[in-house]
Amino acid sequence: MAVPKKKHSKARTRRRRKINGKIGAPTLMTSPESGELVLRHRVDLTSGFYRGKRVVDTDEL
């Protein structure tokens, strides 16, 4: 089993974690029905459409 020869400093460890642990901005797309920005793979709540089909009745909301 491999054993490190020297201890890594806190700065080096934290730098590595910072680079690899970044959270990116969510991917948005324009809804063809309403024209608003919507998260991908989510129902557009203004129009009630998902993948070209009406899924949610917007009159109830």
PDB file with SEQRES, HELIX, SHEET and CRYST1 records, atoms N, CA, C and O in Angstrom:
SEQRES   1 A   61  MET ALA VAL PRO LYS LYS LYS HIS SER LYS ALA ARG THR          
SEQRES   2 A   61  ARG ARG ARG ARG LYS ILE ASN GLY LYS ILE GLY ALA PRO          
SEQRES   3 A   61  THR LEU MET THR SER PRO GLU SER GLY GLU LEU VAL LEU          
SEQRES   4 A   61  ARG HIS ARG VAL ASP LEU THR SER GLY PHE TYR ARG GLY          
SEQRES   5 A   61  LYS ARG VAL VAL ASP THR ASP GLU LEU                          
HELIX    1 AA1 LYS A   10  ASN A   20  1                                  11    
SHEET    1 AA1 2 LEU A  28  THR A  30  0                                        
SHEET    2 AA1 2 LEU A  37  LEU A  39 -1                                        
SHEET    1 AA2 2 PHE A  49  TYR A  50  0                                        
SHEET    2 AA2 2 LYS A  53  ARG A  54 -1                                        
CRYST1    1.000    1.000    1.000  90.00  90.00  90.00 P 1           1          
ATOM      1  N   MET A   1       0.837  -1.183   0.000  1.00  0.00           N  
ATOM      2  CA  MET A   1       0.000   0.000   0.000  1.00  0.00           C  
ATOM      3  C   MET A   1       0.885   1.251   0.000  1.00  0.00           C  
ATOM      4  O   MET A   1       1.875   1.315   0.729  1.00  0.00           O  
ATOM      5  N   ALA A   2       0.527   2.229  -0.810  1.00  0.00           N  
ATOM      6  CA  ALA A   2       1.331   3.442  -0.916  1.00  0.00           C  
ATOM      7  C   ALA A   2       1.111   4.338   0.294  1.00  0.00           C  
ATOM      8  O   ALA A   2      -0.015   4.534   0.751  1.00  0.00           O  
ATOM      9  N   VAL A   3       2.224   4.879   0.805  1.00  0.00           N  
ATOM     10  CA  VAL A   3       2.171   5.765   1.957  1.00  0.00           C  
ATOM     11  C   VAL A   3       2.887   7.049   1.566  1.00  0.00           C  
ATOM     12  O   VAL A   3       4.002   6.989   1.047  1.00  0.00           O  
ATOM     13  N   PRO A   4       2.271   8.225   1.804  1.00  0.00           N  
ATOM     14  CA  PRO A   4       2.942   9.474   1.448  1.00  0.00           C  
ATOM     15  C   PRO A   4       4.184   9.713   2.300  1.00  0.00           C  
ATOM     16  O   PRO A   4       4.197   9.406   3.492  1.00  0.00           O  
ATOM     17  N   LYS A   5       5.244  10.271   1.671  1.00  0.00           N  
ATOM     18  CA  LYS A   5       6.480  10.530   2.407  1.00  0.00           C  
ATOM     19  C   LYS A   5       6.353  11.736   3.320  1.00  0.00           C  
ATOM     20  O   LYS A   5       6.902  11.752   4.422  1.00  0.00           O  
ATOM     21  N   LYS A   6       5.608  12.773   2.847  1.00  0.00           N  
ATOM     22  CA  LYS A   6       5.463  13.981   3.649  1.00  0.00           C  
ATOM     23  C   LYS A   6       4.000  14.395   3.697  1.00  0.00           C  
ATOM     24  O   LYS A   6       3.206  14.062   2.817  1.00  0.00           O  
ATOM     25  N   LYS A   7       3.671  15.124   4.740  1.00  0.00           N  
ATOM     26  CA  LYS A   7       2.306  15.615   4.917  1.00  0.00           C  
ATOM     27  C   LYS A   7       2.055  16.782   3.962  1.00  0.00           C  
ATOM     28  O   LYS A   7       2.901  17.664   3.811  1.00  0.00           O  
ATOM     29  N   HIS A   8       0.895  16.779   3.324  1.00  0.00           N  
ATOM     30  CA  HIS A   8       0.522  17.907   2.469  1.00  0.00           C  
ATOM     31  C   HIS A   8       0.016  19.037   3.350  1.00  0.00           C  
ATOM     32  O   HIS A   8      -0.677  18.803   4.340  1.00  0.00           O  
ATOM     33  N   SER A   9       0.364  20.254   2.989  1.00  0.00           N  
ATOM     34  CA  SER A   9      -0.038  21.407   3.784  1.00  0.00           C  
ATOM     35  C   SER A   9      -1.548  21.647   3.643  1.00  0.00           C  
ATOM     36  O   SER A   9      -2.191  21.137   2.725  1.00  0.00           O  
ATOM     37  N   LYS A  10      -2.087  22.425   4.565  1.00  0.00           N  
ATOM     38  CA  LYS A  10      -3.518  22.751   4.521  1.00  0.00           C  
ATOM     39  C   LYS A  10      -3.845  23.546   3.268  1.00  0.00           C  
ATOM     40  O   LYS A  10      -4.895  23.348   2.656  1.00  0.00           O  
ATOM     41  N   ALA A  11      -2.942  24.448   2.887  1.00  0.00           N  
ATOM     42  CA  ALA A  11      -3.176  25.267   1.699  1.00  0.00           C  
ATOM     43  C   ALA A  11      -3.239  24.409   0.438  1.00  0.00           C  
ATOM     44  O   ALA A  11      -4.093  24.620  -0.423  1.00  0.00           O  
ATOM     45  N   ARG A  12      -2.342  23.453   0.339  1.00  0.00           N  
ATOM     46  CA  ARG A  12      -2.326  22.582  -0.834  1.00  0.00           C  
ATOM     47  C   ARG A  12      -3.586  21.725  -0.900  1.00  0.00           C  
ATOM     48  O   ARG A  12      -4.172  21.549  -1.968  1.00  0.00           O  
ATOM     49  N   THR A  13      -3.997  21.196   0.247  1.00  0.00           N  
ATOM     50  CA  THR A  13      -5.204  20.372   0.300  1.00  0.00           C  
ATOM     51  C   THR A  13      -6.433  21.190  -0.053  1.00  0.00           C  
ATOM     52  O   THR A  13      -7.272  20.757  -0.842  1.00  0.00           O  
ATOM     53  N   ARG A  14      -6.534  22.370   0.532  1.00  0.00           N  
ATOM     54  CA  ARG A  14      -7.710  23.216   0.285  1.00  0.00           C  
ATOM     55  C   ARG A  14      -7.746  23.711  -1.153  1.00  0.00           C  
ATOM     56  O   ARG A  14      -8.823  23.844  -1.734  1.00  0.00           O  
ATOM     57  N   ARG A  15      -6.580  23.985  -1.736  1.00  0.00           N  
ATOM     58  CA  ARG A  15      -6.528  24.419  -3.134  1.00  0.00           C  
ATOM     59  C   ARG A  15      -7.060  23.317  -4.049  1.00  0.00           C  
ATOM     60  O   ARG A  15      -7.830  23.582  -4.972  1.00  0.00           O  
ATOM     61  N   ARG A  16      -6.644  22.086  -3.785  1.00  0.00           N  
ATOM     62  CA  ARG A  16      -7.115  20.959  -4.592  1.00  0.00           C  
ATOM     63  C   ARG A  16      -8.630  20.787  -4.452  1.00  0.00           C  
ATOM     64  O   ARG A  16      -9.327  20.577  -5.444  1.00  0.00           O  
ATOM     65  N   ARG A  17      -9.127  20.876  -3.242  1.00  0.00           N  
ATOM     66  CA  ARG A  17     -10.566  20.715  -3.017  1.00  0.00           C  
ATOM     67  C   ARG A  17     -11.358  21.838  -3.660  1.00  0.00           C  
ATOM     68  O   ARG A  17     -12.463  21.612  -4.154  1.00  0.00           O  
ATOM     69  N   LYS A  18     -10.808  23.046  -3.659  1.00  0.00           N  
ATOM     70  CA  LYS A  18     -11.493  24.184  -4.258  1.00  0.00           C  
ATOM     71  C   LYS A  18     -11.622  24.003  -5.765  1.00  0.00           C  
ATOM     72  O   LYS A  18     -12.682  24.259  -6.336  1.00  0.00           O  
ATOM     73  N   ILE A  19     -10.545  23.562  -6.408  1.00  0.00           N  
ATOM     74  CA  ILE A  19     -10.564  23.390  -7.858  1.00  0.00           C  
ATOM     75  C   ILE A  19     -11.532  22.286  -8.270  1.00  0.00           C  
ATOM     76  O   ILE A  19     -12.295  22.453  -9.222  1.00  0.00           O  
ATOM     77  N   ASN A  20     -11.507  21.159  -7.557  1.00  0.00           N  
ATOM     78  CA  ASN A  20     -12.324  20.016  -7.949  1.00  0.00           C  
ATOM     79  C   ASN A  20     -13.746  20.085  -7.428  1.00  0.00           C  
ATOM     80  O   ASN A  20     -14.604  19.341  -7.902  1.00  0.00           O  
ATOM     81  N   GLY A  21     -14.022  20.952  -6.472  1.00  0.00           N  
ATOM     82  CA  GLY A  21     -15.346  20.972  -5.871  1.00  0.00           C  
ATOM     83  C   GLY A  21     -16.217  22.130  -6.298  1.00  0.00           C  
ATOM     84  O   GLY A  21     -17.217  22.424  -5.644  1.00  0.00           O  
ATOM     85  N   LYS A  22     -15.855  22.798  -7.388  1.00  0.00           N  
ATOM     86  CA  LYS A  22     -16.639  23.950  -7.832  1.00  0.00           C  
ATOM     87  C   LYS A  22     -18.008  23.511  -8.330  1.00  0.00           C  
ATOM     88  O   LYS A  22     -18.151  22.472  -8.974  1.00  0.00           O  
ATOM     89  N   ILE A  23     -18.997  24.317  -8.020  1.00  0.00           N  
ATOM     90  CA  ILE A  23     -20.356  24.073  -8.492  1.00  0.00           C  
ATOM     91  C   ILE A  23     -20.612  25.048  -9.630  1.00  0.00           C  
ATOM     92  O   ILE A  23     -20.481  26.260  -9.462  1.00  0.00           O  
ATOM     93  N   GLY A  24     -20.975  24.518 -10.779  1.00  0.00           N  
ATOM     94  CA  GLY A  24     -21.224  25.365 -11.935  1.00  0.00           C  
ATOM     95  C   GLY A  24     -22.630  25.942 -11.912  1.00  0.00           C  
ATOM     96  O   GLY A  24     -23.486  25.504 -11.143  1.00  0.00           O  
ATOM     97  N   ALA A  25     -22.850  26.916 -12.754  1.00  0.00           N  
ATOM     98  CA  ALA A  25     -24.179  27.513 -12.874  1.00  0.00           C  
ATOM     99  C   ALA A  25     -25.123  26.509 -13.539  1.00  0.00           C  
ATOM    100  O   ALA A  25     -24.697  25.745 -14.406  1.00  0.00           O  
ATOM    101  N   PRO A  26     -26.388  26.503 -13.148  1.00  0.00           N  
ATOM    102  CA  PRO A  26     -27.322  25.557 -13.759  1.00  0.00           C  
ATOM    103  C   PRO A  26     -27.534  25.860 -15.236  1.00  0.00           C  
ATOM    104  O   PRO A  26     -27.494  27.016 -15.656  1.00  0.00           O  
ATOM    105  N   THR A  27     -27.758  24.815 -16.014  1.00  0.00           N  
ATOM    106  CA  THR A  27     -27.971  24.971 -17.445  1.00  0.00           C  
ATOM    107  C   THR A  27     -29.416  25.385 -17.693  1.00  0.00           C  
ATOM    108  O   THR A  27     -30.352  24.693 -17.292  1.00  0.00           O  
ATOM    109  N   LEU A  28     -29.580  26.517 -18.357  1.00  0.00           N  
ATOM    110  CA  LEU A  28     -30.916  27.029 -18.667  1.00  0.00           C  
ATOM    111  C   LEU A  28     -31.168  26.913 -20.157  1.00  0.00           C  
ATOM    112  O   LEU A  28     -30.243  26.992 -20.965  1.00  0.00           O  
ATOM    113  N   MET A  29     -32.420  26.725 -20.508  1.00  0.00           N  
ATOM    114  CA  MET A  29     -32.803  26.700 -21.915  1.00  0.00           C  
ATOM    115  C   MET A  29     -34.045  27.559 -22.094  1.00  0.00           C  
ATOM    116  O   MET A  29     -34.768  27.816 -21.131  1.00  0.00           O  
ATOM    117  N   THR A  30     -34.289  27.995 -23.298  1.00  0.00           N  
ATOM    118  CA  THR A  30     -35.458  28.800 -23.602  1.00  0.00           C  
ATOM    119  C   THR A  30     -36.617  27.886 -23.935  1.00  0.00           C  
ATOM    120  O   THR A  30     -36.501  27.013 -24.795  1.00  0.00           O  
ATOM    121  N   SER A  31     -37.736  28.084 -23.257  1.00  0.00           N  
ATOM    122  CA  SER A  31     -38.924  27.275 -23.498  1.00  0.00           C  
ATOM    123  C   SER A  31     -39.549  27.690 -24.826  1.00  0.00           C  
ATOM    124  O   SER A  31     -39.758  28.882 -25.053  1.00  0.00           O  
ATOM    125  N   PRO A  32     -39.855  26.737 -25.713  1.00  0.00           N  
ATOM    126  CA  PRO A  32     -40.453  27.116 -26.988  1.00  0.00           C  
ATOM    127  C   PRO A  32     -41.872  27.664 -26.846  1.00  0.00           C  
ATOM    128  O   PRO A  32     -42.314  28.449 -27.685  1.00  0.00           O  
ATOM    129  N   GLU A  33     -42.586  27.267 -25.805  1.00  0.00           N  
ATOM    130  CA  GLU A  33     -43.965  27.718 -25.640  1.00  0.00           C  
ATOM    131  C   GLU A  33     -44.054  29.127 -25.064  1.00  0.00           C  
ATOM    132  O   GLU A  33     -44.782  29.971 -25.586  1.00  0.00           O  
ATOM    133  N   SER A  34     -43.308  29.381 -23.984  1.00  0.00           N  
ATOM    134  CA  SER A  34     -43.423  30.686 -23.319  1.00  0.00           C  
ATOM    135  C   SER A  34     -42.269  31.626 -23.642  1.00  0.00           C  
ATOM    136  O   SER A  34     -42.405  32.839 -23.484  1.00  0.00           O  
ATOM    137  N   GLY A  35     -41.139  31.093 -24.089  1.00  0.00           N  
ATOM    138  CA  GLY A  35     -39.995  31.925 -24.422  1.00  0.00           C  
ATOM    139  C   GLY A  35     -39.163  32.335 -23.217  1.00  0.00           C  
ATOM    140  O   GLY A  35     -38.253  33.153 -23.351  1.00  0.00           O  
ATOM    141  N   GLU A  36     -39.458  31.785 -22.040  1.00  0.00           N  
ATOM    142  CA  GLU A  36     -38.715  32.122 -20.830  1.00  0.00           C  
ATOM    143  C   GLU A  36     -37.612  31.105 -20.581  1.00  0.00           C  
ATOM    144  O   GLU A  36     -37.632  30.003 -21.129  1.00  0.00           O  
ATOM    145  N   LEU A  37     -36.646  31.488 -19.744  1.00  0.00           N  
ATOM    146  CA  LEU A  37     -35.574  30.576 -19.376  1.00  0.00           C  
ATOM    147  C   LEU A  37     -36.088  29.589 -18.342  1.00  0.00           C  
ATOM    148  O   LEU A  37     -36.715  29.976 -17.356  1.00  0.00           O  
ATOM    149  N   VAL A  38     -35.816  28.305 -18.575  1.00  0.00           N  
ATOM    150  CA  VAL A  38     -36.305  27.239 -17.707  1.00  0.00           C  
ATOM    151  C   VAL A  38     -35.140  26.282 -17.460  1.00  0.00           C  
ATOM    152  O   VAL A  38     -34.311  26.067 -18.344  1.00  0.00           O  
ATOM    153  N   LEU A  39     -35.079  25.703 -16.246  1.00  0.00           N  
ATOM    154  CA  LEU A  39     -34.102  24.656 -15.979  1.00  0.00           C  
ATOM    155  C   LEU A  39     -34.374  23.465 -16.877  1.00  0.00           C  
ATOM    156  O   LEU A  39     -35.531  23.152 -17.160  1.00  0.00           O  
ATOM    157  N   ARG A  40     -33.316  22.793 -17.331  1.00  0.00           N  
ATOM    158  CA  ARG A  40     -33.486  21.632 -18.204  1.00  0.00           C  
ATOM    159  C   ARG A  40     -34.132  20.490 -17.446  1.00  0.00           C  
ATOM    160  O   ARG A  40     -33.924  20.345 -16.242  1.00  0.00           O  
ATOM    161  N   HIS A  41     -34.907  19.684 -18.136  1.00  0.00           N  
ATOM    162  CA  HIS A  41     -35.587  18.514 -17.592  1.00  0.00           C  
ATOM    163  C   HIS A  41     -36.558  18.882 -16.476  1.00  0.00           C  
ATOM    164  O   HIS A  41     -36.761  18.103 -15.545  1.00  0.00           O  
ATOM    165  N   ARG A  42     -37.156  20.066 -16.567  1.00  0.00           N  
ATOM    166  CA  ARG A  42     -38.157  20.511 -15.604  1.00  0.00           C  
ATOM    167  C   ARG A  42     -39.378  21.015 -16.370  1.00  0.00           C  
ATOM    168  O   ARG A  42     -39.269  21.419 -17.528  1.00  0.00           O  
ATOM    169  N   VAL A  43     -40.509  20.989 -15.734  1.00  0.00           N  
ATOM    170  CA  VAL A  43     -41.743  21.503 -16.336  1.00  0.00           C  
ATOM    171  C   VAL A  43     -41.693  23.018 -16.326  1.00  0.00           C  
ATOM    172  O   VAL A  43     -41.301  23.623 -15.329  1.00  0.00           O  
ATOM    173  N   ASP A  44     -42.092  23.638 -17.441  1.00  0.00           N  
ATOM    174  CA  ASP A  44     -42.216  25.084 -17.507  1.00  0.00           C  
ATOM    175  C   ASP A  44     -43.522  25.455 -16.816  1.00  0.00           C  
ATOM    176  O   ASP A  44     -44.602  25.173 -17.336  1.00  0.00           O  
ATOM    177  N   LEU A  45     -43.431  26.080 -15.655  1.00  0.00           N  
ATOM    178  CA  LEU A  45     -44.626  26.343 -14.857  1.00  0.00           C  
ATOM    179  C   LEU A  45     -45.490  27.466 -15.423  1.00  0.00           C  
ATOM    180  O   LEU A  45     -46.667  27.557 -15.075  1.00  0.00           O  
ATOM    181  N   THR A  46     -44.945  28.322 -16.285  1.00  0.00           N  
ATOM    182  CA  THR A  46     -45.767  29.386 -16.854  1.00  0.00           C  
ATOM    183  C   THR A  46     -46.698  28.853 -17.931  1.00  0.00           C  
ATOM    184  O   THR A  46     -47.834  29.310 -18.058  1.00  0.00           O  
ATOM    185  N   SER A  47     -46.212  27.877 -18.714  1.00  0.00           N  
ATOM    186  CA  SER A  47     -47.057  27.325 -19.779  1.00  0.00           C  
ATOM    187  C   SER A  47     -47.577  25.930 -19.447  1.00  0.00           C  
ATOM    188  O   SER A  47     -48.596  25.504 -19.991  1.00  0.00           O  
ATOM    189  N   GLY A  48     -46.885  25.214 -18.558  1.00  0.00           N  
ATOM    190  CA  GLY A  48     -47.316  23.871 -18.183  1.00  0.00           C  
ATOM    191  C   GLY A  48     -46.848  22.787 -19.136  1.00  0.00           C  
ATOM    192  O   GLY A  48     -47.343  21.662 -19.069  1.00  0.00           O  
ATOM    193  N   PHE A  49     -45.909  23.093 -20.023  1.00  0.00           N  
ATOM    194  CA  PHE A  49     -45.446  22.128 -21.017  1.00  0.00           C  
ATOM    195  C   PHE A  49     -44.143  21.487 -20.581  1.00  0.00           C  
ATOM    196  O   PHE A  49     -43.333  22.111 -19.895  1.00  0.00           O  
ATOM    197  N   TYR A  50     -43.943  20.226 -20.984  1.00  0.00           N  
ATOM    198  CA  TYR A  50     -42.683  19.516 -20.828  1.00  0.00           C  
ATOM    199  C   TYR A  50     -42.500  18.640 -22.040  1.00  0.00           C  
ATOM    200  O   TYR A  50     -43.331  17.776 -22.321  1.00  0.00           O  
ATOM    201  N   ARG A  51     -41.409  18.856 -22.767  1.00  0.00           N  
ATOM    202  CA  ARG A  51     -41.080  18.112 -23.993  1.00  0.00           C  
ATOM    203  C   ARG A  51     -42.211  18.164 -25.016  1.00  0.00           C  
ATOM    204  O   ARG A  51     -42.517  17.163 -25.663  1.00  0.00           O  
ATOM    205  N   GLY A  52     -42.834  19.340 -25.160  1.00  0.00           N  
ATOM    206  CA  GLY A  52     -43.846  19.548 -26.178  1.00  0.00           C  
ATOM    207  C   GLY A  52     -45.241  19.079 -25.809  1.00  0.00           C  
ATOM    208  O   GLY A  52     -46.152  19.182 -26.630  1.00  0.00           O  
ATOM    209  N   LYS A  53     -45.438  18.573 -24.618  1.00  0.00           N  
ATOM    210  CA  LYS A  53     -46.760  18.098 -24.184  1.00  0.00           C  
ATOM    211  C   LYS A  53     -47.197  18.862 -22.951  1.00  0.00           C  
ATOM    212  O   LYS A  53     -46.380  19.192 -22.092  1.00  0.00           O  
ATOM    213  N   ARG A  54     -48.495  19.144 -22.866  1.00  0.00           N  
ATOM    214  CA  ARG A  54     -49.036  19.804 -21.684  1.00  0.00           C  
ATOM    215  C   ARG A  54     -49.111  18.792 -20.549  1.00  0.00           C  
ATOM    216  O   ARG A  54     -49.776  17.762 -20.662  1.00  0.00           O  
ATOM    217  N   VAL A  55     -48.423  19.099 -19.456  1.00  0.00           N  
ATOM    218  CA  VAL A  55     -48.336  18.204 -18.322  1.00  0.00           C  
ATOM    219  C   VAL A  55     -49.091  18.764 -17.128  1.00  0.00           C  
ATOM    220  O   VAL A  55     -49.726  18.018 -16.383  1.00  0.00           O  
ATOM    221  N   VAL A  56     -49.021  20.080 -16.945  1.00  0.00           N  
ATOM    222  CA  VAL A  56     -49.634  20.726 -15.797  1.00  0.00           C  
ATOM    223  C   VAL A  56     -50.659  21.728 -16.314  1.00  0.00           C  
ATOM    224  O   VAL A  56     -50.394  22.480 -17.251  1.00  0.00           O  
ATOM    225  N   ASP A  57     -51.827  21.724 -15.691  1.00  0.00           N  
ATOM    226  CA  ASP A  57     -52.852  22.696 -16.046  1.00  0.00           C  
ATOM    227  C   ASP A  57     -52.523  23.990 -15.314  1.00  0.00           C  
ATOM    228  O   ASP A  57     -52.565  24.041 -14.085  1.00  0.00           O  
ATOM    229  N   THR A  58     -52.196  25.040 -16.071  1.00  0.00           N  
ATOM    230  CA  THR A  58     -51.751  26.297 -15.459  1.00  0.00           C  
ATOM    231  C   THR A  58     -52.913  27.070 -14.853  1.00  0.00           C  
ATOM    232  O   THR A  58     -52.674  28.002 -14.086  1.00  0.00           O  
ATOM    233  N   ASP A  59     -54.148  26.729 -15.159  1.00  0.00           N  
ATOM    234  CA  ASP A  59     -55.283  27.421 -14.566  1.00  0.00           C  
ATOM    235  C   ASP A  59     -55.406  27.111 -13.084  1.00  0.00           C  
ATOM    236  O   ASP A  59     -55.892  27.941 -12.315  1.00  0.00           O  
ATOM    237  N   GLU A  60     -54.969  25.920 -12.673  1.00  0.00           N  
ATOM    238  CA  GLU A  60     -55.049  25.532 -11.268  1.00  0.00           C  
ATOM    239  C   GLU A  60     -54.006  26.261 -10.420  1.00  0.00           C  
ATOM    240  O   GLU A  60     -54.224  26.485  -9.229  1.00  0.00           O  
ATOM    241  N   LEU A  61     -52.875  26.632 -11.027  1.00  0.00           N  
ATOM    242  CA  LEU A  61     -51.804  27.306 -10.284  1.00  0.00           C  
ATOM    243  C   LEU A  61     -52.209  28.727 -10.102  1.00  0.00           C  
ATOM    244  O   LEU A  61     -51.470  29.507  -9.502  1.00  0.00           O  
TER     245      LEU A  61                                                      
END                                                                             
